[in-house]
């Protein structure tokens, strides 16, 4: 079966602002104010909780103390879990495009480096969980992207054919995962890295979700 697997943050949904707000909540608790910008620092947000905390502490102190990182890491995750969909929205056209893929007979799933529980919560709150028949998170298996294991397992759970699979993502992590698993790489140009993803030379570029099925069909039929 032809299979399309999506990354979540920055590919399906614009989650950056909620991630940055969670980090800023930790900084405010320390009396440091908001150290990260919800718009210009979205790319940092996509790299995870530790990366956000490190970036903020580096800006304020010039270094990132490991003890402070360990103290604030669980606080950030707790705040984010409680406020996971305040600003987050699916990218325009994504829901319709994925619905059309399913109607055309493609198997559709998610492979994300977001912890599985948080990913499930977000998809449920956005009302789109039923669009995806399998979902692999960062902690579902013993490995995470860019290791190929999560993608291969996602395709397996979908009953798909790895040789006729596309991974739709937004970063070098997704691109490297595709390469490691031997599947086609389709990168969106509207994620945090924007058009810079062209430098990775993926198999395809997605400029707008209205073109999703056309791009996927060109890669795997």
Steps between C-alpha positions, in 0.01 A plus 500: 500500500618851419583676825547860610650568842504851644715676753283700743661820631573745220356268236138429587454759772657833588589419862788743547320772696363263765843341541669837545234617747568190711871584515426862583278387788807335653711810447234723656484274805871574548435873465678519164205610289427369151836405349372347175280649231194293392553591134870541431605214728255237371788307349652458846167375629502221241828371645339414832475608863868477582596706195255775596619518859862498390440782251325715758762451769778568248338831409461610858805354673733421212495133603249228588528347846430127499324509838261771379432301184414189700275700734308676223470216249204326673339836577510593132340172397230537766415854390501399134271202562247727670517766228578289195241646263467866601663627181564180304309448176521254215662659196248632244361229278663212689180334620334508157817378328542204737133411468544491124806276534302254707214503252750427222612185681822614666586379850573800724694522826719720718863459608602777740772579751234638732437269796215265414272617780532866405449419132184303578367783715568762234345300217190430710458867595544607139233248403714319244613179671263287291675607181807293591491122538839478672710739705856452624638748754849570630460251786288235330805293407860474615612734219376831362551686173737524317539129573289315242333271755204729586416563136531133405280400794239760409481365146473146638210596729325661204536186293693705248780432256831661601603514134192711424520737794547877530604677819367855510707717733655841553856452626830328437394243762207393283714504187767284663234261628370459147846431368576251779179308430535518123175687441413818313550832680238773450579817697260788564621853432270664757659351813746683728789450256297635208653473155839408648387138479575519126868478593442144622399395149198291600310296245222757504390832649153582627414868473129466577285214630271532200781343300559207739343222297667618181843501663448164669373342180806622314722320751321170563205488262 
